[in-house]
Amino acid sequence: MRHAPIDPALFIENRARLRPLLRPGSLVVVNANDIPPTNSDGTTRLIPNSDLFYLSGVEQEESVLMLFPDAEDERMREILFLRETSELIAIWEGHKLTRDEARARTGILNIQWLTEMPRTLHRLMCEASHVYLNANEHKRAEIVVQSRESRFVHALIQQYPLHSYHRLARLMHRLRLVKSPTEISLLSEACAITRAGFERVARFVQPGVNEMEIEAEFAHEFIRRRGSFAYNPIIASGANACVLHYIDNDQPCRDGDLLLLDVGAQYANYNADLTRTIPVNGLFTPRQRQVYDAVLRVLRASVAGLTPGKKWRQWQEEAEEHIARECVDLGLLTQAEISVTVEDPARKAVKRYFMHGNGHPLGLDVHDVGDLSEPFAPGWVMTVEPAIYLPKENMAVRLENDVLITAQGVVDLMADIPIEADAIEELMRS
């Protein structure tokens, strides 16, 4: 565990918030993720299941959490099953959680080994009236590989076909959208690590360096601060910045080009998401500065527009209207083009230059779960990422900060990361 220990009160409170959303007599089961295979006998590092971590703080493979708030036996209301270690496992894989360590980390008293799970599960299934099972229900997810969770769901329903099953994901999405003070603190640490990485890179960049060298500078700063990359970093110079999900990061940075950096750190499984666009040689040209300032004005307006009660769709439309007006001033669109009403929003003239969403929820996942048809509410953390893409001019400008919505207004979690053009140039000179 690279990150500092987390107070188990966070996970105890998260479980307490779930309980009132369950039907009477409900059993909840959440599984750890598989360790992803690569080729031959290779594997990658385990990516913790976000819902399991949210409810327990556990990051170990093969773990299973069961919650049964109405169980007759109080000891059966919270159970965590763990893989029991052995001398062989310790030699080849290292330390695994002991029962005492698991109790201290999770606040769950009943810790059992996986070998005890079939008997306990049968006992609880016989007592339960409803069963909540989990699945990846992110709207943009492409489910092409059967997960450990999915295999468990199919096996359980086959074994106990007469139970009443329900979707846990809908409840978890509601809970995870609203961040607690402890979660905000962890997100803020991820933002602080991201800031350190960006400042290091801004001082490093100059004509001739390769995008991969810049990625290495981020990696150095993130890892030394107990973090990691929150997602595959985008280090895109010149025209590469017009490829929305460019991740090759293997081209030289040329004098006179802009460099788009979409890079965030992860800390304790909580993610930051930053985008900055900087001049490779340290100085914006007049045209680059013109486009940059236009995008920055939209970002400022979009941050201010994150008000409780507003819906994402309205906020997105406002951003597109701001970008459209800026595109007129930049000579990219005419007033007549942006005044035309179209039935298909995807055919708006502004989509030529700004074709993606203006932001998304952020938390344990970079594109965090949550129903964006619901109005914004205090406790949401949103990214704000307007952009203007100009492939014919060999450049793009995208800027992105992470913002907390509160009843008293927004709190920019990245307010201390330079973003004004003058501040970027000054940082690069230093």
SULSULJO-V398009 format. One line per field, one symbol per residue. ss: DSSP state (H for helix, E for strand, L for the rest). phi: phi as a letter, one per 30 degrees, with the letter a starting at -180 (. if undefined). burial: # if it has 16 or more other C-alpha atoms within 10 Angstrom, else .. A space follows every 10 residues. Layout:
BEGIN
ss->???
phi->???
burial->???
END
This chain:
BEGIN
ss->LLLLLLLLHH HHHHHHHHHL LLLLLEEEEE ELLLLLELLL LLELLLLLLH HHHHHHLLLL LLLEEEELLL LLLHHHLEEE EELLLLHHHH HHLLLLLLHH HHHHHHLLLE EEEHHHHHHH HHHHHHHLLE EEELLLLLLL LLLLLLLHHH HHHHHHHHHL LLLEEEEHHH HHHHHHHLLL HHHHHHHHHH HHHHHHHHHH HHHHLLLLLE HHHHHHHHHH HHHHLLLEEL LLLEEEEHHH HHLLLLLLLL LELLLLLEEE EELLEEELLE ELLLEEEEEL LLLLLHHHHH HHHHHHHHHH HHHHLLLLLL LHHHHHHHHH HHHHHHHHHL LLLLHHHHHL LLLLHHHLHH HHLLLLLLLL ELLLLLLLLL LLLLLLLLLL EEEELLEEEE HHHLEEEELE EEEEEELLEE EELLLLLLLL HHHHHHHHHL
phi->.dddeceded dddddddded dddeicccbb cddddddcbh cdbcddcedd dddecbidbc didbcbbbec eddedcdbbc cbdddadddd ddcjdceddd dddddcicdd cbdedddedd ddddddcdcb bcccadcddc dcdcbddedd ddeddddddb dcdccbcded dddddddcdd eddddddddd ddddeddddd dedddaejdc edddedddee ddddcicadd addccbchde ddcecdbdhb cdccejdcbc ccbbccbhic ccbcbbbbde cjbddedddd deddddddee ddddddcejd ceeddddddd dddedddddd icbcdddddd ccdcedceed ddcbcbddla dbldcdcddk cddddebejd cbdbbdabcb edciabbbba bcbccbdckc bddcdccebd eddddddddd
burial->.......#.# ##.##..##. .#...##### #####..... .......### ########## #.######## #....##### ###....... .....##.#. .##.###### ####..#... ...##.#### ########.. ......#.## .##....... ....##.### .##.###### ..##.##### ########## ######...# #####.###. ###.###### #.######## ##....#.#. ####.##### ########## ########## ####...##. ######.##. .##.####.. ##..##.### .#######.. ..#....#.. .......### #.###.#### ########## #....##### ########## ....###### ######...# .###..###. #..##.##..
END
